[in-house]
Amino acid sequence: MDISSKLEASVVGVGCVYVLYSVQSFVHSYTILFVSAAFCWSVYTERKWQRRTCLISKTFCRPRARFSVWSVLIFPLCLLSQIRSSDSSTSHEDVLLQSYLLVLNPMYLAHQILERPKHFRDSCAMEIFLEAVFGVGCPLLMGKGWLDSFAFGLMLVAHLYLMRKMLLLLPKTFTYGELVLVSQLIVYFVHNNAMSIIKKMTAENYVLDKEAIIATVVLTVAISVAIFHNSKVTASPIKFYVIYGLLANAIIIFWITLLHPFSFEKLFRYVSRNQIYLLSYWVLWSVMAIAVVIYFNKHKNRIHYDVRKYFHVIMVAVYLPGLLLEPMMLALAAWCAFALLFLLEQFRMYKIPPLSSSLESSLSLFLDEKDSGPLLVSHIYLLVGFSVPVWLSTAAGHSRTPEDYVSCFAGLLTLGVGDTAASVVGIRYGKTKLPGNSRKSVEGTLASIVAQIMGVGCLNYFVSVPLTPRILFTLSSASFYEAFTDQIDNLTLPLFTYSLLRLSS
């Protein structure tokens, strides 16, 4: 492996040791052995992968980027970091089981790609049967009910299918590490929100809350994408509108049924005056972001790298009031924004009139070499990077621990403050390059650490976030990870920071 790969792997390895050391009293020794073995396997696989010239490297993965196989552990580390503040042993078992299952399929697929690169897309009935049996059998052995066990088995089968499908439908869009992270996020949130809404619907005293609305939004996005991309109608605008129109009507009928007898007074009972003010504030900043895009398109200016950091600053302005005042409302708004942004990207990618040409011309000025596939992911990753820490931290409901609340700021600190400072300082004043990296500089990395420390100092005026040695270690590790990785940091950096930040307070 080259020096950059070794340094990136070292930072991820240090993060694994830190998380395992912090949760060792809450997990069994076999969990520590499993994560350690998975990390060693990922380093071996990365080294073996870089020595070979695979079909998938040329055809499906994003060019001029490392595979970063150790990214299979970043999201499971986020789940393991939640164990310490969780109260029930049942939730411990769920988190551990999800962590194991989300690692196994990426390990299997990477092995299959290396050994049979021309046949990795093929799935046989025996493979699906064995995955289903393993996914259902493990929860049953742990004492889970049939519903939970069936859901875990379906999650395991869907995860492998999804990774293969994404490689085939979106070639050169992801590295292997990004592919794994995206598929893990999709499977995890769809599984958890589906189980949440099923349990709420079967409860005797059903109460409509923001968690139920979030679950509905997530499932709507997942169902719409699954129907559209498996119906082979991507070239037909008419069928595109018909499918999404029917789905929208089904969701409207579903909510009217939930709110029966329906009344606007009953609907607006869940919205306070402060939330209305916050929504108005977000709309204002959204208009300003659109104005920035229109300005640069009108003047046809060449977009310098640090100009895109304006959007990072706008995201800080949008997310900070929500994190301080209404985290649950922010989580719901972020899911709705993600659904809208992904829908617009489908308009652009499949050239659906009347928005496709305008979206194509507007976004073309802001692209870089990492947007090389049919799906443009940088702007979606930016929203996801800011939002995933909020989604994970608010998933437990309104009874959040201090660790939950502090970890909400992972995306804001790393992308909004640290990454922006590193970019601006590194481009304008960076002279001493980091080892193995011709783009990132020592000055930019130090600026990222200092800016995040200042950000924590400012947050301490609003919430209790003291600058402890553990916080300093977390911020430094995040900055070095951003400096050494060539993955799209909008996705990977907040997740890596989240797992450490939860255990640093």
N, C-alpha and C positions, 0 to 999 in steps of 0.2 A: 504494500500500500504506500501511497505517497505521504508526505509529511502532513498535509492538510487532513487527510483521512485519519491518520493516527491521532492528531490533536483533537479532531471532532469526536472520535471514539473515546478519547481520554476524558473529555468533558462529560459526555453522556455516562461513561462508567462511573465517574465521581458522583454524578447525580443519582445513579442507581444505589451506590454505597450509602449516600446520605439518606435517601428515602428508606432503604432497608434498615439502616441503623436506627432511624427515628420510629419505625413501626414494629421493631423486632419483638416487643413485648405483647403485641396484639396479633401476631401471626405465628404459624407453626414454622419449624425449621425447614420443612419441605418447600415452603414458599420462597424462602431465601435461596435455597438450592436451585429452584426452578428459574428464578430471575437471573441468578448468576450463570447458570448453564445456558440460558437463552442469550445473554449478552456475549458469552464466549463463542457461541454458535454464530451469532451475527457478525462478529469480527472475522471469524474464519470464512464465512460465506462471502463477506465483502472482499476479502483478500483473494479468494478463489474467483469471484466474479470479475474483478478488475484484471485478472490475468487472462481471462478468456474473452473472445469476441463472439458474443451470443447473438442469435437472431433478434432476440427481444431488445438488446442494446441498440441495434441499428434501426429497428422498425417501430418499437412501441415506446421506449423511454425517451424523456426529454434529452436532446443532445447536449454535449459539453457539460454534463453534470454527473456527479458521483451518485451511486445507488443509495448509500446511507442505509444499509439494511438494519442497523441498530435502531432506526426510528420505530421499529416494531414495538419497542419497549416504552416509548415516550408517553403514549396515552395510558397504557396499563399502570405506569408510575403515577399518573394523575389519579387513577382509581384507588391505588394502594394508599396514596397520601390522605384519602378521605377516611380511612379506617380509624385513625386515632380519635377523631371527634365524633364518630358514630357510636350510638348508645346501645343498639341491640345486636346480639350475636347473629341474628338472622341476616341483618344487613351486611355484617362482616362476611358471611358465607356467600351472599350474592355478589359482593364486590370481588372477592377472591375468585369465584367461579367465572365471572365475566372477564377478569384479568387473564385467567388461564386460556379461556376460549378465544379471546381476541389476539393472542400470540400464536396459537397453534396453526391456524390457517396460513398466515403470512410465512411461517417457517416451512410449511409443507409446499406452498406454491413456489417459494424461492428455490427449494430443493428440486422441484419438478422442472423449473425453468432451466436450471443448470444441467440437469441430467438429460432432459428431453425437451430442448428448446422449441422443436418443431411441433410438439404435441401438447404443449402446456395448456392450450385452449380446450382440449378435449376433456369432457367429464363423463364417466361411465356410471351405469346404474349401481354398480357395486360400491363405487366411491361415495355416492350420495347416500346409499343405505348405511354404510359404515359411519359416516359423519352423523347421520340422524340417530343411529343407535348410541353412539358415543355421547352426542349432545343431550339425549334424553336420559341415558343411563346414569351419567355422573350426578345430575341433580337428584334423581331418585335415590341413589345410594347415600346422598347427603340428607335425605329426609324431606325433600321438596314434594309438593303435590303434583298431580298429573298436569295441571294447567301450566305451572311454572316450568316443569320439566319439558313439556312440549314446546314452550316458547323458547327455552334455551337451545333445544335441538334445531328449531327453525332458524334461530339466530346463527348457529354455526354453519348450517347449509347455505343460508343466504349470504353469509360473509364471503365464502370462497367463490360463489357464483358472481357476486358483485365485483370482486377484484378482477376476475377474468373479463367480465363484461366491460368494465371501465377501460381496461387495456385495449380491448378490441374496438370499442366505439370512439375512444378519445386518444388516438395514438400521439405520442410525443408531447402529451400534456403534462404528465407526471414523471418524476423519478419513482423508483420503487418505494423509497421511504415515504414520499408524499402520497402515493397510491394507498399504502397501508394506513396512514393516518386518516385520510379522507374516508376510506371504507370503514375503519374502526369507529369514527365519529358517527357516520350514517347508521351503522348497525346498532350502536349503543343507544343513540337517542330514539330511533324508531322503536327498538325493543322496549326501552323503559317507558316511553310515553304510551305505547300501545297497552302495556300491562297496567299503567296508571289509569287510563281511561276505562279499561275493562273492569277494574276493581271498583272504580267510582260508579260506573253504571249498574253494577250488580249490588251495590250497597243499598241498605234499606232507606237510609236518610241521605239521599243524594243532594249535595250542595254544589251549586255552580261557583267556581272560583277561577282564578287566573291560571292555576295549574291545569285545569281541564281545558281552558281555551288554548294554552300553549300546546297541550297534547294534540288537540284537534288540528292546529296549524301544522305541526310537524307531520302528522299522519296524512294531511291533505297534500303537502308537498311530496311526500314519499309515494303516495298512491298515484298522483298525477304524473310524476316522472316515470313510474313503473309502467303505467298504462300507455303513455305516449311512446316511450322508447321500445316497447315490446309489441307495438301494433303495426310497425313498419309503414308509418304514414308520415315520416318526417319531411317528405318532399311536398306534402299537400297542405297548403294554408287552410283550406276549407275544413279538412278533417282535424287540423290543429285547433281551430276555433270551436268545432263541434265537441271535441273531447273535453276541452277545458270548460266550455259552456255547460255541458251536462254535469261535470264534476262540481262546478260552482253552484248550480241549482240544487244538487244533492246536499251540499254542505249547508245551504240556506234552509232547506227543509229540515235537516237534522237539528239545527239550532232552534228553529221555531218549535220543533217538537220538544226539545229540552226545556224551552221557556214557556211551554203551554200552562195556562193561558197566556199568550204573548201580549206584552205591552211595553211601550218605550220607557215607561216609568220603571218597570222591573229591570230593563236592560241598563238604564243609566244609573241604577242604584249602585252599580259596581264601580262607578267613575266618580272620584272626588274632584273638588275644585282645583286642588294642587296638581292633580294629574292632568287636568285640562290645560293648566298653565304650562306644564312640562311638555305636553304634546305640541302646543303652540310654539314653544321654544325650539323643539326639534324640527318642526316644519320650517321655521325661519332659517335654521342652519342648513337644512336640505336645499332650500332655495338658493342660499349662498354657494353651496357646492356646485349646483347646476350652473350658476352664474360664472363660476371659475372655468368650467368646461366650455361654456359658450364663448367666454372671452378669448381663451387660447385657440379655439377653433376659428373664431372670427379673424384673429390676427395671424393665424397660421404660424405661430412662433414654434421654433424647435424646442421641445421639452427637455430641459436638462434634468439629470437624475434627481437633484435635490428639490426640484419644483414639485414633484409628486408628493413630497413630504408635507405640502400644504394640506393634503387630504388627511394626513395623520394628525395634524393640528386641529382640523375641523372635527375629527373623530373624538379627540380629547375634549373639545368644547361640548360635544353632544353627550358623551358618556359620563363625564364627571358629575354633573348635577343629578343624573339618574342614579348613579352609584351612591351618592350621598343621601338622596331623598327617597327614591322609589326603586330599589334594585329589582323587585319582582315585576314592576311595570316596565322597566328597562329590558328585562329578559323577554317579555312578551313582545315589545316593540321591535327588538332585535330579530326575533323569529319572523315577524311580519315583514320587516325590511329584507331579510334574507330571501323569503319567498318571492317578494316583488323583484329583487335583483336577479334571482335565478330565472324568473320568468322572462325578464327583459333580455337576459343572455341567450335564452332559447330563441327569442325573436331574432336576435342578431345571428346566431350560429346557423339556424335553419332558413335564414332569409325570408322570414314571414313578414309580408307587408302589413301596415304601412310604416313600421318603426325600424325595420332592419337597416335600411340605408343610412338613416340618421344616426343610429347607434354605432354602426361601423365607422363612419367618418368621425364621430365624436371621440371614440375610444382609441382610434388608430394613433393619435398623437401621444398617448400616454403609455404605449406599450414598450416593453424592453425585451431582451433576448430570452427571458424565461417564459414569455407568452408565445410559445412556439407551436402549440397544438390548436385544434379546432375550437376548444373551449378556452376563453380568456379567464384566467383564474386569479390574477393578482388582486383585483378589486374585491372579488368575492372572498379571498383569503383574508384581506384586511378586515372586512366586516366579521368574518368568522373568528379571526384572531382576537379581536376586541371582545367578542360575545361569548366564546366558549367558556372562559373563566366565570362569567356571570351565569351562564346556563348551568354549569356544574355546581356552582356555589349556592344557587337558589333552588336546586332540584329537591332539597330536603324540605322545602316549604318555608314558613315564616319563622320557625324556631332555629335561626342560624347561630352558630357558635362564632366567637371572634376569629377563629381560623377561616371559617367560611367567608366572613366579610372582608378580611384583609386580602384573601386570594382573589376576590372579585377584581382587584386592581392590577392583576398580572398583565393583561393585555394593554392597559393604559400606560403602565410604567415602562414596559419593554418596547412597544411599538410607538406609542404616542410621545414618550419622553426620550428613552434611551436610543432607539433606532434613529429618530429624527436628529438628535444631537450628534450621533456617530456619523451620519451621512453628511450633515452640514460641515462639521469640523474636519472630517476626514477628506472631503473633496477640496476644501479651501486651504487647509493648513497641514494636511497629512503628508509627511515626508518619509517617515520610517515605516517601512512595510513589515507586516507580520510574517513570520517564517511560513513558507509554503503557500503564501497568498499574495498575489500581485496587486490586489485591489484594496484590501482592508489595511488600515494603518494603526500603529500604536496610539497615535494622537486621537483618532476617532474612537477607539475602544475605551481609552481613558475618559474621553468626553462623555461616552455613554454611561460609564459607571458614576461619574460625578453628577451628571444630570439626573440619574435615577435616585441618587442619594438626596439631592435637592428636592426631587419630587416627593420622596418619603417624608422629608422635613416639612414640606408644605401640607401634606396629608395629615400630619400629626396635629395640625391645628383643628382639623375637623373630626378625625377619628383617631383612636389610640393605635398608632403604628410607630412604636419607638424604634430607633435605629440600633438594633442589637447586632452583635457579631454574626448571628445567623442570617439576619436580613442583609448585611453587607456581603456575606458569602454568597447568598442567593443572587443578588444583583450583579456581583462580579462574575459568577458562573454563567449567568444569562448573557452578559456582554461578550465573554470569551466564546460562548457557543455561537452567538451571532457572527462573530468575526471569523470563525473557522469553517462554518457550514456553507455549502453552496446550494442548499435547499431554499425554497421560498420562505424567508423568515417570518412573513406575515402569518403563516400557518404553524410552523414548528416552534418558534421562539416563545409565544405565550403559553403553550402547553408545557414546555420544559420548565418555564418559570413557575407556572401554577403549582406543579407537584412539589417544588422546593419551598415556595412561599407559604403554602398551607402548613408546613412543618417548621417554619422559622419564627412564628409568633408565640 
